[in-house]
């Protein structure tokens, strides 16, 4: 079974695309996607709300995702969030 979470971000106005670009250019997305157990780590843009961003993460296990949150590159990402993210709502589910 795969462990999957989704995070709905509300970005500061006009910062949504810049946030994803910063993660891409900084090598953070490549580092995350190369972590053990990472099957998917993808952002999706809301067509309806220009400040909404959806992240889908799929991991082999919940422990892989928990380990991901302790990596040095995630500590850096968390520091970046304040410049781009107003709020985040998390949900989780398991796919068979």
Beta strands, then each sheet from edge to edge (+ up, - down):
strand 1: 2-11
strand 2: 38-45
strand 3: 52-59
strand 4: 85-95
sheet 1: 2+ 3- 1+ 4-
end
